[in-house]
Amino acid sequence: MSKSKKTEAERFRKKIEVDEDGCWIWTGSRRGNYGSFRVDVNTVQASHRYAYERANGRKLKKGEIVLHLCDKPLCV
C-alpha cells in the first residue's frame, strides 16, 4: 500500500505555527532571516512570497516586495 502524497498546501501549512500576536511564523527551512519553501524539485521560494501569491491569486512581479506589517521576517 502506498502512502498518499501531501499536497503543496498541506506541506506549507505543516511548517507554520501561530504565535502570541496571531502571526503565522514559518518553522521550516530558512535563507538568511526569511523562510524558504521548496515548491517542487526545481523551485524554492521565500515562504512569505509564496503565502502572498496563494492568498492573492497572482504572481509577484520581479522587484515587487511583500511587507510584513508585524516586522517579523518569518511571518507568512
C-alpha positions as CSV (number, residue, x, y, z in Angstrom):
1,M,0.0,0.0,0.0
2,S,1.5,3.4,-1.0
3,K,1.3,6.5,1.1
4,S,-0.7,9.3,-0.4
5,K,1.4,12.4,-1.2
6,K,0.6,15.6,0.7
7,T,-0.5,18.5,-1.4
8,E,1.7,21.6,-1.7
9,A,-0.7,23.5,0.5
10,E,-0.6,20.7,3.2
11,R,3.2,20.7,3.2
12,F,3.2,24.5,3.5
13,R,0.7,24.7,6.4
14,K,2.6,22.0,8.3
15,K,5.5,24.4,8.7
16,I,3.5,27.2,10.3
17,E,2.9,28.0,14.0
18,V,0.7,30.8,15.2
19,D,2.5,33.0,17.8
20,E,1.0,35.0,20.7
21,D,0.4,38.0,18.4
22,G,-1.5,35.9,15.9
23,C,1.3,35.9,13.3
24,W,1.8,32.8,11.2
25,I,5.5,32.0,11.9
26,W,7.4,29.9,9.4
27,T,9.2,27.0,11.1
28,G,10.7,25.3,8.0
29,S,13.9,26.0,6.2
30,R,15.4,29.4,6.0
31,R,17.6,31.5,3.7
32,G,19.0,34.2,5.9
33,N,16.3,35.8,8.1
34,Y,13.4,34.6,5.8
35,G,11.6,31.3,5.4
36,S,12.2,29.2,2.3
37,F,9.7,26.7,0.8
38,R,10.5,24.0,-1.8
39,V,7.5,24.3,-4.1
40,D,8.8,21.4,-6.3
41,V,12.0,19.7,-7.3
42,N,13.2,22.8,-9.3
43,T,11.6,25.7,-7.3
44,V,12.4,27.2,-3.9
45,Q,10.6,30.3,-3.0
46,A,10.6,32.7,0.0
47,S,7.8,31.4,2.2
48,H,6.2,34.9,2.7
49,R,6.2,35.5,-1.0
50,Y,4.6,32.0,-1.6
51,A,1.9,32.8,1.0
52,Y,1.2,36.2,-0.5
53,E,0.8,34.7,-4.0
54,R,-1.5,32.0,-2.9
55,A,-3.6,34.3,-0.8
56,N,-4.0,36.9,-3.5
57,G,-4.1,34.6,-6.6
58,R,-1.4,36.3,-8.5
59,K,2.4,36.0,-9.0
60,L,4.5,38.8,-7.7
61,K,6.5,40.7,-10.4
62,K,10.3,40.9,-10.3
63,G,11.2,43.7,-7.9
64,E,7.8,43.7,-6.1
65,I,8.2,43.3,-2.3
66,V,5.9,41.9,0.4
67,L,5.9,44.0,3.6
68,H,5.4,42.3,7.0
69,L,3.2,44.8,8.9
70,C,4.3,43.0,12.1
71,D,8.0,43.4,11.0
72,K,8.7,39.7,11.7
73,P,10.7,38.2,8.8
74,L,9.4,34.7,9.5
75,C,5.8,35.7,9.4
76,V,3.9,34.4,6.4
